[in-house]
Amino acid sequence: AGEGGQTGTTGKRGAKGPTGRQGRHGEKGGVGKGGFLGQAGFTGLSDEWSATRTSKCPEGETSTMRLRHCNMQGCRLETKFANEWGSVCGKDWGPNNAEAVCSALGFSEGGRGIPDFGGGYTSPAGHMLVDGDPLPSQVWLSQVQCAGTEGDVGDCAHAPWGETVGCAQPDVVGICCWGAGGDTKKVRQGPSDFTPCPSAKTSWLRLSACTRFGCRLDVKHDGEWGSVCASTGAMAHASAGVVCRSMGFGAGGVAGKGGADGNGRVWLDNVKCSGEEGGIDLCAHDPWGYAEGCVAHDKDVAVCCTGSQGVVPARALGRAFACAGGKREASSGATKLVDCTRDACRLEVKHEEKWGTVCDAGFGDVAARVACRSLGLAGGATVKNFGSLATPGYGPIWMSNTGCSGLEGWV
């Protein structure tokens, strides 16, 4: 055979073949590195509210106002009154209030208010603790409306101190102030305590141990000071008016219980004045020194007089209480005086082992002196129609048309 010829030129590329089968998955890669921990959010505004420790609003304080227990939304606003810290209600919170508070605390760029910032009681047994610091239970102010230039939240228009009905701890306001805090802080111009009722003293009456509700009333009798009791209910305002006017207060006053407990004698109980009397000793009352329901002084009368004391009028004089020796009753076993008032006592006699009354028909002053002497009293006089003036008697009427010579040993 002859030698092979030269290799021919390359032919054209053939058509694309079909796609081959999918290969196997590779091995699973390792776990990637963890991301950075996100910033914690602040605790919600519930009765379990507490302060966070990052990015919180600034605290601030004067002697009568402070921002405390701060978080990223705000700080609880507290104000001091009557030597006690308390919070401020956020209801009816005025638009200029936050600016006024922050400016008074030395912050230069104002701030914002959170009317329902909250925080307070966890249970009736005590206060919730924030960083070991108890929150105050008192809510001092409500309906606060500031102009923006006041020196303290207490200088703004508001409802009377402590009158915050309908405002619970979740309703108290919070504030977040802006700008650098400085030393230019303002001072409260208004009061920081309740105005007590006015004390006063004359030679026979005194008002002492005063609070904003009243002063203990004392009266001087037989050279000794003693309190006035209200064992069966509060003394009426008409009686307080008699007391105040007799001490030089032209506008009168109001009465109540709860004056600071006294000590020593309790001179009067159940004082009932019409309002026209010139002095408390001329009003109806139990006998001097008879106050069996008041021995502990827990029912001493409190009186709050209105206005300022002027000229004390001369003491109005009247018949002093002396019936039955100043006691409620007196008895010899056969004759007795009972249901005594300032004006008289009812006379009763014992007959057939039964007590009964004596009709005033024909009963004169001579018979009265006989009856009184039989009881160890110096003398006496007749008061007609006593049954219509005091508690009526009951049982038999043993005697009528009684005539005595004055020498008898008993009626």
Salt bridges, closest charged atoms under 4 A:
GLU78 OE1 - ARG66 NE 2.77
GLU78 OE1 - ARG68 NH1 3.33
GLU78 OE2 - ARG76 NE 3.17
ASP131 OD1 - ARG53 NH2 2.81
ASP133 OD2 - ARG68 NH2 1.74
ASP133 OD2 - HIS69 NE2 3.67
ASP152 OD1 - ARG188 NE 2.91
ASP218 OD2 - ARG206 NE 3.05
ASP218 OD2 - ARG216 NE 3.46
ASP222 OD2 - HIS221 NE2 3.56
GLU224 OE1 - ARG265 NH1 3.91
ASP281 OD2 - ARG315 NH2 2.94
ASP286 OD2 - ARG328 NH2 2.83
ASP300 OD2 - HIS297 ND1 3.08
ASP339 OD2 - ARG346 NH2 2.96
ASP343 OD1 - ARG319 NH2 3.41
GLU348 OE1 - LYS336 NZ 3.74
GLU348 OE2 - ARG346 NE 3.11
GLU352 OE2 - HIS351 NE2 3.77
GLU353 OE1 - LYS350 NZ 3.82
